[in-house]
Structures are given as structure tokens and as C-alpha cells.
Amino acid sequence: MAWHSYYGNGYTAQSWPQSYREDNATEIAQALRAANWTDYAIAATLGNMQVESYINPGQFEHSYPTGTPTGGYGLVQWTPRTKFSNWAGVGWDSDWNLQIARLVWEEQNGEQWIPTSNYNISFTRYIREDGTVYSVEWLARAFFYNYERGAAMGLRQEYARNWLNFLQGLPPTPTPSGNLPKWLLFKIKFENERGVK
């Protein structure tokens, strides 16, 4: 399995075959499962990613020139793009695993997520939810209001439910000790030591 990406600001990824999104979702799920995210949290995040970037890690925000530092970028449309690219360093525009590492780092360092009154849940609680308290639709809304803080929900809830069904059909992600992959541990350690935000 490999990532699919289109580096640009247009609608190319919107018309991708579903198999491209599923391949990217599998890559994302394997990495986030290794970081102890539940399938409910992953699916809710994927539902948001589908609206934000079509699950295209090379997606630049529409109406901004490709490569501009002020517009959004990536799976979750970090805005400005430099919020992600400065943190990721070399490979920010080609190593798609860095985007997953950034999500994990944000949760571990209290970045980006701001609980709202209607979705008063911490990022850590969000990634651990297994459907016993909150539905995947509720989690999709929580990610939108607490993390994305956008203007329009769109089809995020519907997409999240579809992604949950997809993820439940994937085999468990094998990890040697149930811990984070070594590349991710080193990246997080390095960034924590540098104090990068």
C-alpha cells in the first residue's frame, strides 16, 4: 500500500477513485492505531479530512496559489501552511507520514484542540473514545468545532460513519510492542527537545 497525493490547490483529488482515498485512509489508520487512537476517533478525523482535503496530503487550500505559506495545507488544512511545514522541516511536502506525526504530536502537546462548550472533550479523551459514550457522528462534530473550527460542517458526519464501517473491515495493525513506530517516536522526541509548535 502506498500514499496517493496530488500537490496542488484545485479539485483534482475530489474526483479520485474511492480506492485512492481508501489506500490513504489505511495508511492513516495504521499509524494512528499504533498511536492508540480508536477506530471511532480515526473515522471521525477521516470524515473531517475528506471535507478538508479529500484525504489528499498534498492539498493546498482553494483560492490560494499552490505553495503559498498563508493558506491551508495537508490532510487537515493546517492554516497557515507554515504551522505544519516549519514543524515538519525537510520533507514537509513529500513525506506524508509527517502529517500523521503532527496530529499525534498535537494531542501529546496540547496544540490546536480547543474544547468548546457543546463539545467539551479533551483531545486525549477524543482519541480514546470507542463508541461507548459518543457516536462517531458526535466525534466528527467535536473534531470540527474543537480542532478545525471551520464555517460549514458539510458531510463530515456521514463520511465519518462510512469510514468507521471501512475501518472495521481492516485487520488490526500489527506493532512489535503495541507502541508507536520508531520513526514517530524519534520525530516526537526531536520536536519536543526543540520546543517546536
N, C-alpha and C positions, 0 to 999 in steps of 0.2 A: 504494500500500500504506500502511496506517496501523496504529498500535498498537491493540490491544484491551485494555481494562482494566476491572476491577471493583474499586472501592475498598471493601474490607470484609474481615472475618475469617472468613467462612463458606466453604461448599463450592461456591458458585456457579460459579467458574471451572473446577472439576473436571468439570462437565458441559457445558462449552463444546463447540461443534463443533470437530473437529480443524482446520478451516480457520483458526480464530482463533489456535490455537497455532502453526500454520504461518506465518501472517502475522507474528506476534511473533517467531518464530524467524528469519524472513527479515530483519526489522529488526535483530535482534541479530547475525546473521551478517554482514550488510553492514558494520556498524560495527566488529565485531571483525576481519573480514578486512582492513579499512582500517588497523587497528592491528597488522597482521601476525600475527594468530593463524591457525593452520592449521584446516582443517575438522575434523581429529581432536580438537583441543582444544575447538573450539566445540561439537562434538557431545557430547563428554564433559561439558561445562559445561551444555549444554541438558538432558542426561539428569538431571543433578542439579537443575536448575531445575524440571523437570517434577514431581519429587517434592516439592521445597521449596515451590513456589508455583503449580504448574500452568501455569507460564510466564505468570503474571499479574503485571505490575509493580505493581499496586495491592494485592497480597495482604498482609494482616496475619496474624500468627501466630494460629492457632486457640487458643481459650480466653483470649485477651486482648481487651479491648474495642477496637473499631476506633479507631485514633488514639493508643493508649497508647504512651508512649515506651519502656517496658520490654520489650515483646515484639518479636519479629522482624518484618521488613518487606521487601517487594520480591522481586525475582526470585530472589535467593539467601538471603533472610531474614536480612538484617543484624540482629544482636542485640547490644545493644538497638537499636531503630529509630534512635535519635539518632546512632549511629555513621555512618549514611548521611545522615540529614536535616540534621545540623549541618554536615556536609561539603558537601552539595549546596546548602544555602541556599534562597533563593526558588525555588519550582517543584519542590521535592523530591517533592511528592505529585501532580504533574501532568506534568512533563517527564520522560518515561520514558527519554530518551536519557542523562540524568544517571546512571542506574544502570549503563549501559554505560561511561560515562566513569569512574565509580568503579572498576569492575573493572580498566580499563586503568591508572588511577592506582595502584591497589593493587599491581599487578605491577611498575610502574616505581618504586615507593617502598618495596617490601619490606614491605607490610602484609598482614595476615590469613593469608597462606600460611605454614604451619609444617611443613616436611618431617618425616615420621615414619620410623621405622626400616624398615618394609616398603615404603614409597613415598618413598624418599629421592631426590626430584627437586625442583629449584628451580621456582618459578613461571615463570620465564623459559624454562626448558627445557620445561616443560609446554606453554606456548602455542606452542612451535615444533615439537612432535612431529608428524610426518607419517605415522606408522604404520610406519616402518621399524624402530623398536626396540620400541615399546609399542603394544598394541592399543587400540582405543577403549574397550573394557571395562576394561582396566587403568587407563587415564587417568580413567575415570569413578570408579573406586575411589580413585585418587590425589586427585582433587578432593574427594571425600567426606571422606577421612581427613585431608588436609592443609589444606583450606580450610573445609569445612562443620563437620567434627568432631562429627557427629551420633551418634545412637544406633542407627539402622537404615538399612542400605543400600537396602532396598526393591528396586524395579525399575530403578534408575539405569543399570545396565549394559545392560539390554535397551533402555531408552529411548535411551541413547547410540548404540547400533548403528542403531536406527531413524532417529535424527536424522542420523547420518552418511550413510545412504542418501538421505535427503531433501536434505541439503546438496550431495551430489554431483550432484544433478539441477538445482541452481540455476546460473545463469550466473555467471561471475566478477564480482566487484564492481568497477565502474569507479571509479577515483580519478584526479584530474588528474595527480598525480606519483607515485602509489604510496605517498603519505604519509597521515598521519592527517587527517581532516576538520578544517577551520579551527576550527569551534566546539569541537572536542575539544582541539585544541592550546591555544586560549585558556583553556579551563577548567583544564587541567592546569597551565599556566604560572601562572595566577592562584592556584591552590591551593598550588602549590609555594612561591610567594612568601609566601603567608600562613602556610605551615607547618602546614596543616590535616591532621589524621589521622583 
